[in-house]
Amino acid sequence: MAKIVCVLYPDPVDGYPTSYARADLPKLEHYPGGQTVPTPKAIDFRPGDLLGSVSGELGLRKYLESQGHTLVVTSDKDGESSVFERELVDADVVISQPFWPAYLTRERFAKAPKLKLAITAGIGSDHVDLPAAIEHGVTVAEVTYSNSISVSEHVVMMILALVRNYIPSYQWVVKGGWNIADCVARSYDVEGMSVGTVAAGRIGLAVLKRLKPFDMKLHYTDRHRLPENVEQDLGLTFHPDVESMVPVCDVVTINAPLHPETLNLFDDALIGKMKRGAYLVNTARGLICDRDAVVRALESGQLAGYAGDVWYPQPAPKDHPWRTMPHHGMTPHISGSSLSAQARYAGGTREILESWFDGRPIRDEYLIVDGGKLAGAGAHSYSVPKRG
């Protein structure tokens, strides 16, 4: 029997919910493009419940314990004395979320000789040292597409919030004011603006589709060019690299995975090539942007606004400068953890576990590392540096 260690974010400060704002969720059968939503044999949760926090347990306990497995759930993940570090030493499976990542470093792999499967409940497995996973023969899987649309909706919301100066305007209401001039002094229309996405995969393309009705000029760069009919339908302009795209954009949204080629991509030099007064939105990974370069650009006016929900490390320390920099629209890492998305990535996590324990192949689109190499979605999205 297996030991599964599941790292989830803490429950709400006022306790696990006893009721919810909505009674149900819309039922989806497939994602755009035809991929079916997760298809586990069964689920032991009500879609729409809070599943991603400790008490929610991703709805897995009944299933796993009925099969004789041991499930350990914790939010205590950082440091040598953490629950995660202690439980990892004899774990067979680790489950983590990008929003509260249990960092599987090379050192932690060395401490976990029994570990065979690392599951990301959601999308984005950069909290796992993929070269180390390959060397240790650990399979890495994630629930691809489960929250892509959730993130794309969040991106559109943040673009509008920045350009229309929504957050400061809301704060005037909370403070009891009616300061129209203060609100509109930094408010613009997105109509006619040029917006570009760094990567046009599932999330980036969904962002472009949702922005088309706003009559924005749509640009993208990606190492995999989209089909010609997609470019024509959306009126897209392709750029061979990010350096050629950002100078023409009023808004840039980052929707690329974190790997060696994107680490600190948006530094002083690249931000300096953007239009003065442009907006930058990052719901991908915090380390794609140079932390202090973003702060400097906002303070100088090179950037008119920065929004995102990804930080490094996560959770971000209280003194992280992105909490207090001017003209920002930061949130905790929540874009892909709506209650709607949780139902899908909890179901997908169970689907992966069912396949693993039954000895059946895991869906190819869920695989990141398998058989000692990048596989499935991982082979498309990630690159692994060669060790000298």
C-alpha positions in Angstrom: 0.0 0.0 0.0 1.1 3.5 -0.7 1.7 6.6 1.4 0.4 9.8 -0.3 1.5 13.2 1.1 -0.7 16.1 0.0 0.3 19.7 0.5 -2.6 22.2 0.4 -3.1 25.8 1.4 -4.6 26.5 4.9 -8.4 26.8 5.5 -10.1 30.2 5.6 -9.2 32.2 8.7 -12.9 32.0 9.9 -13.0 28.2 9.4 -14.0 25.8 6.6 -17.2 26.9 4.9 -20.5 25.5 6.0 -22.3 27.1 3.1 -21.5 28.5 -0.3 -22.7 31.5 -2.4 -23.9 29.2 -5.2 -25.7 25.9 -5.1 -24.1 24.3 -8.2 -21.7 24.7 -11.1 -22.3 24.7 -14.8 -21.6 21.2 -16.2 -18.8 21.0 -18.7 -18.0 17.9 -20.9 -14.9 19.1 -22.6 -12.5 22.0 -23.0 -12.1 24.2 -26.1 -10.3 22.0 -28.7 -12.1 18.8 -27.6 -10.1 17.5 -24.7 -12.5 15.9 -22.2 -12.7 17.2 -18.6 -11.3 14.8 -16.0 -13.0 11.4 -16.0 -12.3 9.6 -12.7 -14.4 6.5 -12.0 -16.1 8.3 -9.2 -15.8 11.4 -6.9 -16.4 11.8 -3.2 -17.0 15.6 -3.2 -19.7 18.1 -4.3 -18.5 20.2 -7.2 -18.4 23.8 -5.9 -17.1 22.9 -2.5 -13.7 24.2 -1.2 -11.4 21.3 -2.1 -8.0 23.0 -2.3 -7.5 23.8 1.3 -6.4 21.3 4.1 -9.9 20.3 5.2 -11.1 19.9 1.6 -8.3 17.2 1.0 -9.1 17.4 -2.7 -11.9 15.0 -1.9 -9.4 12.1 -1.8 -9.5 10.6 1.7 -12.4 8.2 1.3 -11.1 6.8 -2.0 -7.5 6.4 -0.9 -8.3 4.9 2.5 -10.8 2.5 1.0 -8.0 1.1 -1.1 -5.7 0.7 2.0 -3.5 3.7 1.3 -2.4 6.3 3.8 -3.1 10.0 3.2 -1.3 12.7 5.0 -2.6 16.3 4.3 -0.7 19.4 5.5 -0.1 23.0 4.7 3.2 23.0 6.6 5.7 22.7 3.7 8.8 24.9 4.2 12.0 24.1 6.1 13.6 21.0 7.5 11.3 20.8 10.5 8.1 21.1 8.4 5.5 18.3 8.3 6.1 17.9 4.6 9.9 17.4 5.1 9.3 14.8 7.8 6.6 12.9 5.9 8.4 13.0 2.6 11.1 10.5 3.6 8.8 7.4 3.1 6.3 8.9 0.7 5.3 7.1 -2.5 3.3 9.9 -4.0 3.4 13.7 -3.4 0.5 16.0 -4.4 0.9 19.8 -4.4 -0.8 22.8 -5.9 1.0 25.7 -7.7 -0.8 28.2 -5.4 0.9 26.7 -2.3 3.7 24.8 -3.8 5.7 22.1 -2.0 9.0 22.6 -3.6 10.5 19.3 -4.7 14.1 20.2 -4.9 17.1 18.0 -5.8 17.9 17.8 -2.1 14.3 16.6 -1.3 14.4 14.0 -4.0 17.5 12.6 -2.4 15.6 12.3 0.9 12.7 10.4 -0.7 13.9 7.1 -2.0 10.4 5.6 -2.3 8.9 8.6 -4.2 7.6 7.5 -7.6 4.9 10.0 -8.5 4.6 13.8 -8.1 1.2 15.2 -9.0 0.4 18.9 -9.6 -3.2 19.5 -8.7 -3.6 22.2 -11.3 -1.2 23.4 -14.0 2.5 24.3 -13.8 5.1 21.9 -12.4 8.1 24.2 -12.1 8.0 23.8 -8.3 9.4 20.3 -9.1 13.1 20.1 -10.1 12.4 18.3 -13.4 16.0 17.2 -14.1 16.1 15.7 -10.6 12.8 13.9 -11.2 14.2 12.5 -14.5 17.4 11.3 -12.7 15.4 9.7 -9.9 12.9 8.0 -12.2 9.9 9.9 -10.7 6.9 10.4 -12.9 5.5 14.0 -12.8 1.9 14.7 -13.9 -0.4 17.7 -13.8 -4.1 18.2 -14.6 -3.6 20.0 -17.9 -6.3 22.4 -19.0 -8.2 22.1 -15.7 -7.8 25.8 -14.8 -6.6 27.3 -18.1 -9.9 29.2 -18.7 -10.0 30.2 -15.1 -6.6 31.9 -15.4 -7.5 33.5 -18.8 -10.6 35.1 -17.2 -8.4 36.4 -14.4 -6.0 37.9 -16.9 -8.8 39.8 -18.7 -10.1 41.1 -15.3 -6.6 42.4 -14.4 -6.1 44.1 -17.7 -9.4 46.0 -17.3 -8.7 46.7 -13.6 -5.3 48.3 -14.5 -6.3 50.2 -17.6 -9.6 51.5 -16.1 -7.9 52.3 -12.7 -10.6 50.2 -11.0 -8.8 49.3 -7.7 -8.1 52.9 -6.6 -11.6 54.0 -7.6 -13.1 51.2 -5.5 -10.9 52.3 -2.6 -12.3 55.8 -2.8 -15.8 54.4 -2.3 -14.7 52.3 0.7 -13.1 55.4 2.2 -16.4 57.3 1.8 -15.2 59.6 -1.0 -16.7 60.6 -4.4 -13.4 61.6 -5.9 -14.1 61.4 -9.6 -11.1 63.4 -10.8 -8.8 61.2 -8.7 -10.4 58.1 -10.2 -10.2 59.0 -13.8 -6.8 60.7 -13.8 -5.3 57.3 -14.7 -8.3 55.7 -16.4 -8.3 54.8 -20.1 -10.2 52.6 -22.6 -8.8 49.4 -23.8 -10.5 49.9 -27.2 -7.9 50.3 -29.9 -5.0 49.4 -27.7 -2.5 46.7 -28.8 -2.2 43.7 -26.5 0.4 40.9 -26.8 0.8 37.6 -25.1 4.1 35.9 -24.4 3.1 32.4 -25.3 -0.2 31.5 -27.0 -0.9 28.0 -25.6 -4.2 27.2 -23.9 -4.2 30.2 -21.6 -2.6 32.7 -23.9 -4.9 31.8 -26.8 -8.0 31.9 -24.5 -6.9 35.5 -23.4 -6.7 36.6 -27.0 -10.1 35.1 -27.8 -11.7 37.0 -24.8 -10.1 40.3 -25.7 -11.1 40.3 -29.4 -14.6 41.6 -28.7 -13.0 44.6 -27.0 -11.7 45.7 -30.4 -8.0 45.5 -29.3 -5.2 44.8 -31.7 -4.0 41.3 -30.9 -0.3 40.2 -31.0 1.5 37.1 -29.8 4.9 35.4 -29.7 5.4 31.7 -29.2 8.0 29.1 -30.2 5.0 27.1 -31.7 3.2 29.3 -34.3 -0.5 29.0 -34.3 -2.3 27.7 -37.4 -2.9 30.2 -40.2 -6.7 29.9 -39.9 -6.5 30.8 -36.2 -4.4 33.9 -36.9 -6.9 35.0 -39.5 -10.0 34.4 -37.5 -8.7 36.4 -34.6 -6.7 39.0 -36.6 -3.4 38.0 -34.8 0.0 39.4 -35.6 2.8 37.0 -34.9 6.2 38.1 -33.6 9.2 35.7 -33.8 10.4 36.8 -30.3 9.4 38.8 -27.3 11.9 41.5 -28.0 10.2 42.4 -31.3 6.7 42.2 -29.8 6.8 44.3 -26.6 7.7 47.7 -28.3 4.4 47.8 -30.2 2.1 46.7 -27.2 0.2 48.9 -24.8 -0.5 45.7 -22.7 1.7 42.6 -22.4 0.4 39.5 -20.7 2.7 36.6 -19.8 1.3 33.1 -20.2 4.5 31.0 -20.6 5.8 28.3 -18.3 8.8 28.9 -16.2 12.0 27.2 -17.6 15.6 28.3 -18.2 14.6 30.4 -21.3 12.0 32.4 -19.4 13.7 32.9 -16.0 14.0 36.6 -15.3 12.9 37.3 -18.9 11.4 40.6 -18.0 14.4 42.4 -16.7 15.4 46.1 -16.9 16.5 45.7 -20.5 13.3 44.1 -21.8 11.0 46.3 -19.8 12.9 49.2 -21.2 12.0 48.2 -24.7 8.3 48.4 -23.8 6.2 51.5 -24.6 6.5 54.0 -21.8 3.3 53.7 -19.8 2.5 50.2 -20.9 0.9 47.6 -18.6 2.3 44.2 -17.7 0.2 41.3 -16.4 1.8 38.1 -15.1 -0.3 35.1 -14.1 2.4 32.6 -15.2 5.2 32.5 -12.7 6.8 35.2 -10.5 10.4 34.4 -11.5 9.7 35.2 -15.2 9.9 38.9 -14.0 12.9 40.4 -12.3 11.3 41.5 -9.0 13.2 44.7 -8.5 13.1 45.7 -12.2 9.3 45.7 -12.0 9.4 47.9 -8.9 11.8 50.3 -10.6 9.7 50.5 -13.8 6.6 51.4 -11.8 8.4 54.0 -9.8 9.9 55.6 -12.9 6.7 55.5 -14.9 8.1 53.1 -17.5 5.2 50.8 -16.6 1.8 52.4 -15.9 0.7 49.3 -14.0 1.6 45.7 -13.1 -0.8 43.0 -12.0 -0.4 39.3 -11.4 -1.0 36.6 -8.8 2.3 34.8 -9.0 5.2 35.5 -6.7 8.5 33.9 -5.6 8.6 32.4 -3.1 5.0 31.4 -2.4 3.6 32.4 -0.1 5.3 35.8 -0.5 6.9 37.3 2.6 5.2 40.3 4.2 8.0 42.6 3.2 7.9 41.5 -0.5 8.2 44.8 -2.4 5.4 43.9 -4.8 2.9 44.3 -1.9 3.7 48.0 -1.6 4.9 49.2 -5.1 2.8 51.8 -6.8 0.1 51.1 -9.4 -0.1 47.4 -8.8 -3.0 45.0 -8.9 -1.5 42.0 -7.2 -3.5 39.1 -5.7 -2.4 35.9 -3.9 -2.0 33.0 -6.4 -5.7 32.5 -6.9 -6.3 32.8 -10.7 -6.5 29.1 -11.2 -8.1 28.1 -7.9 -11.7 29.2 -8.3 -14.2 26.7 -6.9 -15.0 25.8 -10.5 -11.4 25.0 -11.3 -11.0 23.1 -8.0 -13.7 20.6 -9.0 -11.8 19.9 -12.2 -8.3 19.6 -10.8 -9.5 17.5 -7.9 -11.2 15.2 -10.3 -8.1 15.1 -12.5 -5.9 14.3 -9.5 -8.1 11.3 -8.7 -8.1 10.2 -12.3 -4.3 10.2 -12.3 -4.2 8.3 -9.0 -6.7 5.7 -10.3 -4.6 5.1 -13.4 -1.4 4.9 -11.4 -2.7 2.4 -8.9 -4.5 0.3 -11.6 -1.3 0.1 -13.6 -2.9 1.9 -16.5 -1.2 4.6 -18.6 -1.8 8.2 -17.4 -3.3 10.4 -20.0 -0.6 11.7 -22.3 -1.8 15.3 -21.9 -1.3 15.0 -18.1 2.3 13.8 -18.3 5.3 16.1 -17.7 8.0 13.6 -16.9 7.7 9.9 -17.6 10.2 7.1 -18.3 13.2 9.2 -17.5 12.4 12.1 -19.9 10.1 14.9 -20.6 6.8 13.5 -21.9 3.3 14.6 -23.1 2.5 18.1 -22.2 5.9 18.5 -20.6 7.8 17.8 -23.8 5.8 20.6 -25.4 6.0 23.2 -22.6 9.3 22.7 -20.8 13.0 22.4 -21.6 15.6 20.8 -19.4 19.1 22.3 -19.3 22.0 19.9 -20.0 24.3 19.3 -17.0 27.9 20.0 -17.7 
